[in-house]
């Protein structure tokens, strides 16, 4: 790689930042990535704007938060680890009994040394998270001071995108999310790989759009705002999530499992050992939105360990020790292969309804019958039967079990006769 890539250096800088759906931490993160590649454009959705069934929430910022026992001991200090505070907690400062406090404390008995990740985006509330082992140390007879210096205000949700214009307006969309606080694999790995891609990719046939948005609400708002453009131009979309650990790759397929994105990823992953190919039933990230059945978009998600399938997921154990440069680079290299595979192949679609009258184009003999050999007719008809936006020339040759060179020669003939057109 000509451009030097230091993803773990970026990770070390970004990890301590408190991100959420909105707030100063998100802006800080996106500005940091913009310094790596100035072509990232930071954009915004405004609080209370409505997109489909959803509404953009208030902007949330935090200065400090902790619990004190009145004897100089502090617990759940936000400044020590931002997972200690329930995301979007409202401002509060008061003394309460342990009985009342414990209703606002969250821990995971099955993972007793880690801090869990909890949020309350769409209802004003407050709470703290701590390890179960620390919870057991609390004095049940004491009163505790809870202090949260936070702000909920009408503001904005930021997101960022970078467009590498190709010869065609048709697009490859690579996206990930920026909306979690200090977690490495679940939060940072996708944006790290996308930022690295932004340094490596050059203009080619298709336009490439790199998109960093908050999960769920950000994807929904983006789709609503850009729906016509996406539906008209998207040829392949891939969401990156949890791509920094060392486990085999996992593909979460589209809802109909037959889009161009499905075919490309399965083709590239064919040589990968122990990969997992999962149905849409295992969805959990932004494929839930981009892959919605009434949008009918070619969209899949690529992971290493699937979100929710590793014990460190959504806990403080998803830290910088859990991801490695070599794992991030392997994910990066796989994505480069995927993008190159799309850029170096051609997609065609048929221009006529039903089967064309091949004799009209001198593509078959005028005689037909059991004893008449029309050696190219069946291949031509097979190509015309399968050619679509969901399959490229290489996939056609696999599908109808013919030599790729022969397929390409026939595709050129069909294109010359205006029976098919390239999707470009």
C-alpha positions as CSV (number, residue, x, y, z in Angstrom):
1,X,0.0,0.0,0.0
2,X,1.5,3.4,-1.1
3,X,-0.5,5.2,1.6
4,X,0.7,4.3,5.1
5,X,-2.2,3.1,7.2
6,X,-2.0,3.2,11.0
7,X,-5.4,2.0,12.1
8,X,-4.4,1.1,15.7
9,X,-2.9,4.6,16.1
10,X,-6.2,6.1,15.0
11,X,-8.0,3.7,17.4
12,X,-5.9,4.8,20.3
13,X,-6.8,8.4,19.7
14,X,-10.5,7.7,19.1
15,X,-11.2,5.1,21.8
16,X,-11.5,7.5,24.9
17,X,-14.1,9.7,23.1
18,X,-17.7,9.6,24.3
19,X,-19.8,9.1,21.3
20,X,-23.6,8.6,21.1
21,X,-26.3,9.4,18.6
22,X,-25.2,13.0,18.8
23,X,-23.0,15.4,20.7
24,X,-19.5,16.8,20.9
25,X,-17.8,13.4,20.9
26,X,-19.3,12.6,17.5
27,X,-18.1,15.9,16.1
28,X,-14.7,15.3,17.6
29,X,-14.5,11.9,16.0
30,X,-15.6,13.0,12.6
31,X,-13.2,15.9,12.6
32,X,-10.4,13.6,13.5
33,X,-11.2,11.4,10.5
34,X,-11.5,14.5,8.3
35,X,-7.9,15.3,9.2
36,X,-6.9,11.9,7.9
37,X,-8.8,12.5,4.7
38,X,-10.0,16.1,4.0
39,X,-12.6,14.8,1.5
40,X,-14.9,13.6,4.2
41,X,-17.9,15.9,4.3
42,X,-19.6,16.4,7.7
43,X,-23.4,16.8,7.4
44,X,-26.3,17.0,9.9
45,X,-29.8,16.0,10.7
46,X,-31.7,18.4,13.0
47,X,-33.5,17.5,16.2
48,X,-37.2,16.9,15.7
49,X,-36.9,16.4,12.0
50,X,-39.1,13.4,11.0
51,X,-37.9,10.6,8.8
52,X,-40.4,7.8,8.0
53,X,-41.7,6.6,11.4
54,X,-38.9,8.2,13.4
55,X,-37.9,11.6,14.8
56,X,-34.4,12.9,15.4
57,X,-33.9,13.2,19.2
58,X,-32.3,16.0,21.2
59,X,-28.5,16.5,21.2
60,X,-26.8,15.1,24.3
61,X,-23.6,16.2,25.9
62,X,-22.0,15.2,29.2
63,X,-19.4,17.0,31.3
64,X,-19.2,14.7,34.3
65,X,-21.1,12.0,36.2
66,X,-20.4,9.9,39.3
67,X,-21.9,8.3,42.5
68,X,-20.5,9.3,45.9
69,X,-21.0,7.6,49.3
70,X,-20.5,10.8,51.3
71,X,-17.2,9.5,52.7
72,X,-15.1,10.7,49.8
73,X,-15.5,7.5,47.8
74,X,-16.7,7.8,44.2
75,X,-18.1,5.1,42.0
76,X,-19.1,4.8,38.3
77,X,-17.0,7.8,37.4
78,X,-17.7,8.9,33.9
79,X,-14.3,10.5,33.5
80,X,-12.6,7.1,34.2
81,X,-14.8,5.2,31.8
82,X,-17.7,6.6,29.8
83,X,-19.6,3.3,29.8
84,X,-20.4,4.0,33.5
85,X,-23.1,6.4,32.4
86,X,-26.3,5.2,30.7
87,X,-26.4,6.9,27.3
88,X,-28.6,10.0,27.1
89,X,-28.9,10.2,30.9
90,X,-30.6,13.4,32.0
91,X,-29.1,15.9,34.5
92,X,-29.5,15.1,38.2
93,X,-27.9,15.9,41.5
94,X,-29.5,14.4,44.7
95,X,-29.0,12.0,47.6
96,X,-30.9,8.7,47.5
97,X,-31.1,5.5,49.5
98,X,-29.4,2.3,48.2
99,X,-32.8,0.8,47.7
100,X,-33.7,3.6,45.2
101,X,-30.2,3.7,43.7
102,X,-30.1,0.0,42.8
103,X,-33.1,0.5,40.5
104,X,-30.8,2.7,38.4
105,X,-27.7,0.5,38.5
106,X,-27.0,-2.0,35.7
107,X,-24.6,-4.9,35.7
108,X,-24.1,-8.3,34.2
109,X,-23.8,-11.2,36.6
110,X,-22.6,-13.5,33.7
111,X,-19.7,-11.1,33.0
112,X,-18.9,-9.9,36.6
113,X,-15.7,-7.9,35.9
114,X,-17.0,-5.8,32.9
115,X,-19.1,-2.7,32.6
116,X,-22.2,-3.2,30.4
117,X,-23.4,-0.7,27.8
118,X,-26.9,0.7,28.3
119,X,-28.8,3.6,26.6
120,X,-32.1,5.4,26.9
121,X,-32.3,7.4,23.7
122,X,-36.0,8.1,23.4
123,X,-37.2,8.5,27.0
124,X,-35.7,10.9,29.5
125,X,-34.1,8.8,32.3
126,X,-30.8,8.3,34.0
127,X,-28.7,5.5,35.3
128,X,-25.2,4.1,35.9
129,X,-23.4,0.9,34.8
130,X,-20.8,-1.0,36.8
131,X,-19.3,-4.4,37.1
132,X,-21.2,-6.9,39.2
133,X,-18.2,-7.3,41.4
134,X,-18.1,-3.6,42.1
135,X,-21.8,-3.6,42.7
136,X,-21.4,-6.2,45.5
137,X,-19.0,-3.9,47.3
138,X,-21.6,-1.1,47.8
139,X,-22.8,-0.5,51.3
140,X,-26.5,-1.1,51.4
141,X,-27.0,0.9,54.5
142,X,-25.6,4.2,53.2
143,X,-27.2,7.0,51.3
144,X,-25.6,8.0,48.0
145,X,-25.2,11.2,46.1
146,X,-25.8,10.8,42.4
147,X,-24.4,13.5,40.1
148,X,-24.9,13.8,36.4
149,X,-23.9,17.1,34.6
150,X,-25.4,16.5,31.2
151,X,-27.4,18.5,28.7
152,X,-30.2,17.6,26.4
153,X,-31.0,20.4,23.9
154,X,-32.3,21.0,20.4
155,X,-29.3,20.4,18.2
156,X,-28.0,18.1,15.5
157,X,-26.9,14.6,14.7
158,X,-23.7,14.6,12.6
159,X,-22.7,12.1,10.0
160,X,-20.0,12.0,7.4
161,X,-19.6,10.8,3.8
162,X,-16.9,10.8,1.2
163,X,-17.6,10.2,-2.5
164,X,-15.0,8.9,-5.0
165,X,-16.5,9.7,-8.3
166,X,-16.3,7.0,-11.0
167,X,-17.0,7.1,-14.7
168,X,-20.5,5.9,-13.8
169,X,-23.0,7.4,-11.5
170,X,-23.9,3.9,-10.3
171,X,-22.6,3.4,-6.8
172,X,-20.9,1.1,-4.4
173,X,-21.9,2.1,-0.8
174,X,-19.6,1.1,2.1
175,X,-21.0,2.2,5.5
176,X,-20.4,1.8,9.2
177,X,-21.7,3.6,12.3
178,X,-20.4,6.2,14.8
179,X,-22.7,6.2,17.8
180,X,-21.1,4.1,20.6
181,X,-18.7,5.3,23.4
182,X,-15.5,3.5,24.3
183,X,-15.8,0.1,22.5
184,X,-13.2,-1.0,20.0
185,X,-14.5,-3.8,17.8
186,X,-18.2,-2.9,17.9
187,X,-17.7,0.8,17.4
188,X,-14.3,1.7,15.9
189,X,-13.3,-1.2,13.7
190,X,-15.8,-0.3,10.9
191,X,-14.9,3.4,10.7
192,X,-11.2,2.5,10.9
193,X,-11.4,0.3,7.8
194,X,-13.6,2.8,5.9
195,X,-11.1,5.6,6.7
196,X,-8.3,3.4,5.4
197,X,-10.3,2.7,2.3
198,X,-10.6,6.4,1.8
199,X,-6.8,6.7,1.6
200,X,-6.4,3.8,-0.8
201,X,-9.2,3.8,-3.3
202,X,-8.8,5.6,-6.6
203,X,-11.5,6.6,-9.2
204,X,-12.6,3.7,-11.3
205,X,-15.7,2.6,-13.2
206,X,-18.3,2.9,-10.5
207,X,-18.6,5.7,-7.9
208,X,-17.8,4.6,-4.3
209,X,-19.6,6.3,-1.4
210,X,-18.1,5.9,2.1
211,X,-20.7,6.7,4.8
212,X,-20.3,7.0,8.6
213,X,-23.7,7.4,10.4
214,X,-25.3,6.7,13.8
215,X,-26.9,3.3,13.8
216,X,-30.6,2.9,13.2
217,X,-31.9,6.6,13.4
218,X,-28.9,7.8,11.2
219,X,-29.5,5.1,8.6
220,X,-33.2,5.8,8.5
221,X,-32.8,9.5,8.2
222,X,-30.1,9.1,5.5
223,X,-32.3,6.7,3.5
224,X,-35.3,9.0,3.6
225,X,-33.2,12.0,2.6
226,X,-31.5,10.2,-0.3
227,X,-34.0,7.5,-1.2
228,X,-34.5,8.4,-4.9
229,X,-30.7,8.6,-5.5
230,X,-30.1,5.3,-3.7
231,X,-32.8,3.4,-5.5
232,X,-31.6,4.7,-8.8
233,X,-27.9,4.3,-8.4
234,X,-27.0,1.6,-5.8
235,X,-25.5,-1.6,-7.3
236,X,-23.9,-2.9,-4.1
237,X,-24.1,-1.9,-0.4
238,X,-22.0,-3.3,2.5
239,X,-22.3,-2.5,6.1
240,X,-19.1,-3.1,8.2
241,X,-19.5,-4.1,11.8
242,X,-17.1,-5.8,14.3
243,X,-14.3,-6.3,11.8
244,X,-11.3,-5.9,14.1
245,X,-11.1,-9.2,16.0
246,X,-9.4,-12.3,14.7
247,X,-12.3,-14.6,14.1
248,X,-13.4,-15.8,10.6
249,X,-15.5,-13.6,8.4
250,X,-19.3,-13.6,8.8
251,X,-21.7,-12.5,6.0
252,X,-25.3,-11.5,6.9
253,X,-27.2,-11.9,3.6
254,X,-29.9,-9.7,2.3
255,X,-33.5,-10.6,3.0
256,X,-34.0,-12.3,-0.4
257,X,-30.4,-13.6,-0.5
258,X,-30.0,-13.0,-4.2
259,X,-28.8,-9.5,-4.7
260,X,-25.5,-8.5,-6.4
261,X,-24.0,-7.8,-2.9
262,X,-24.9,-11.4,-1.8
263,X,-23.2,-12.9,-4.9
264,X,-20.1,-10.7,-4.7
265,X,-19.4,-11.3,-1.0
266,X,-20.0,-15.1,-1.3
267,X,-17.7,-15.2,-4.3
268,X,-14.9,-13.4,-2.5
269,X,-15.4,-15.3,0.8
270,X,-15.3,-18.7,-1.0
271,X,-11.6,-19.1,-0.3
272,X,-11.9,-18.0,3.4
273,X,-11.7,-20.8,5.9
274,X,-14.5,-21.3,8.5
275,X,-16.5,-18.3,7.2
276,X,-20.2,-18.1,8.3
277,X,-23.0,-17.3,5.9
278,X,-26.1,-16.2,7.8
279,X,-29.6,-15.3,6.8
280,X,-31.4,-12.0,7.4
281,X,-32.8,-13.6,10.5
282,X,-29.4,-12.8,12.2
283,X,-29.6,-9.0,11.3
284,X,-28.8,-6.5,14.0
285,X,-27.0,-3.5,12.5
286,X,-27.8,-1.1,9.7
287,X,-28.7,-3.9,7.3
288,X,-32.0,-3.7,9.2
289,X,-32.7,-0.4,7.5
290,X,-30.9,-0.5,4.1
291,X,-32.0,-4.1,3.7
292,X,-35.7,-3.5,4.5
293,X,-37.9,-5.5,2.2
294,X,-39.9,-2.6,0.7
295,X,-36.7,-0.8,-0.3
296,X,-35.4,-3.8,-2.2
297,X,-31.8,-2.7,-2.1
298,X,-28.7,-4.9,-2.7
299,X,-27.3,-4.6,0.8
300,X,-25.5,-7.0,3.2
301,X,-23.4,-6.8,6.4
302,X,-19.8,-8.1,6.8
303,X,-18.4,-8.9,10.2
304,X,-15.7,-11.0,11.8
305,X,-17.4,-12.1,15.0
306,X,-21.1,-11.2,14.5
307,X,-22.3,-8.5,16.9
308,X,-23.8,-10.2,20.0
309,X,-21.9,-13.4,19.4
310,X,-18.8,-12.5,21.4
311,X,-18.8,-12.1,25.2
312,X,-17.0,-8.8,25.0
313,X,-19.8,-7.3,22.9
314,X,-21.4,-4.1,24.4
315,X,-19.1,-4.2,27.5
316,X,-15.9,-2.6,28.7
317,X,-14.1,-5.8,27.6
318,X,-14.5,-4.6,24.0
319,X,-11.3,-2.6,24.4
320,X,-8.2,-1.9,22.5
321,X,-6.7,-5.2,23.5
322,X,-9.5,-7.0,21.6
323,X,-8.6,-5.7,18.2
324,X,-5.4,-5.9,16.3
325,X,-3.8,-4.1,13.4
326,X,-3.3,-7.4,11.4
327,X,-7.0,-8.2,11.8
328,X,-8.1,-4.8,10.7
329,X,-5.8,-5.1,7.7
330,X,-7.2,-8.4,6.8
331,X,-10.7,-6.9,6.8
332,X,-9.4,-4.0,4.8
333,X,-7.7,-6.2,2.2
334,X,-10.9,-8.3,1.8
335,X,-12.9,-5.1,1.2
336,X,-10.4,-4.0,-1.4
337,X,-10.9,-7.4,-3.1
338,X,-14.7,-6.9,-3.0
339,X,-14.5,-3.4,-4.5
340,X,-12.0,-4.5,-7.2
341,X,-14.2,-7.4,-8.1
342,X,-17.1,-5.1,-8.7
343,X,-15.1,-2.5,-10.5
344,X,-13.5,-5.1,-12.9
345,X,-16.7,-6.9,-13.9
346,X,-19.7,-5.8,-15.9
347,X,-23.4,-6.0,-15.1
348,X,-26.0,-6.2,-17.9
349,X,-29.8,-6.1,-18.1
350,X,-32.1,-7.2,-20.8
351,X,-33.8,-4.6,-23.0
352,X,-36.8,-6.6,-24.3
353,X,-39.6,-8.4,-22.5
354,X,-39.7,-12.2,-22.7
355,X,-37.3,-13.9,-25.1
356,X,-36.3,-11.9,-28.2
357,X,-36.8,-13.2,-31.7
358,X,-33.2,-14.4,-32.3
359,X,-33.7,-15.0,-36.0
360,X,-34.4,-11.3,-36.5
361,X,-30.8,-10.6,-35.3
362,X,-29.2,-13.6,-37.2
363,X,-28.3,-15.1,-33.8
364,X,-29.7,-18.6,-34.7
365,X,-30.5,-20.7,-37.8
366,X,-33.8,-20.4,-39.5
367,X,-34.2,-24.2,-39.2
368,X,-35.1,-25.8,-35.9
369,X,-35.8,-29.4,-34.9
370,X,-34.4,-32.3,-33.0
371,X,-31.7,-33.1,-35.6
372,X,-30.7,-29.4,-36.2
373,X,-27.7,-28.3,-34.0
374,X,-27.9,-24.6,-32.9
375,X,-24.8,-24.8,-30.6
376,X,-25.0,-21.1,-29.5
377,X,-28.7,-20.8,-29.2
378,X,-29.1,-22.4,-25.8
379,X,-26.2,-20.4,-24.3
380,X,-27.6,-17.2,-25.7
381,X,-31.0,-18.0,-24.3
382,X,-29.5,-18.9,-20.9
383,X,-27.6,-15.6,-20.8
384,X,-30.8,-13.7,-21.7
385,X,-32.7,-15.6,-19.0
386,X,-30.3,-14.9,-16.2
387,X,-28.8,-11.5,-17.1
388,X,-29.9,-8.9,-14.5
389,X,-28.8,-6.2,-12.0
390,X,-28.1,-9.0,-9.5
391,X,-25.5,-10.9,-11.6
392,X,-22.3,-9.9,-13.4
393,X,-20.5,-11.6,-16.3
394,X,-18.3,-13.8,-14.0
395,X,-21.4,-15.0,-12.0
396,X,-23.2,-15.7,-15.3
397,X,-20.4,-18.1,-16.4
398,X,-20.6,-19.9,-13.0
399,X,-24.4,-20.0,-13.2
400,X,-24.7,-21.5,-16.6
401,X,-21.4,-23.4,-16.4
402,X,-19.7,-21.9,-19.5
403,X,-16.2,-20.6,-20.1
404,X,-16.0,-16.9,-19.1
405,X,-14.3,-15.9,-22.3
406,X,-17.2,-17.4,-24.3
407,X,-19.7,-15.7,-22.1
408,X,-18.0,-12.4,-22.7
409,X,-17.9,-12.8,-26.5
410,X,-21.7,-13.5,-26.5
411,X,-22.4,-10.6,-24.2
412,X,-20.6,-8.3,-26.6
413,X,-22.8,-9.6,-29.5
414,X,-26.0,-9.2,-27.5
415,X,-24.9,-5.7,-26.5
416,X,-24.1,-4.8,-30.2
417,X,-27.6,-6.0,-31.1
418,X,-29.1,-3.9,-28.3
419,X,-30.6,-6.9,-26.6
420,X,-28.8,-6.1,-23.4
421,X,-27.2,-2.9,-21.9
422,X,-24.5,-2.5,-19.4
423,X,-25.5,-1.1,-16.0
424,X,-23.4,2.0,-16.0
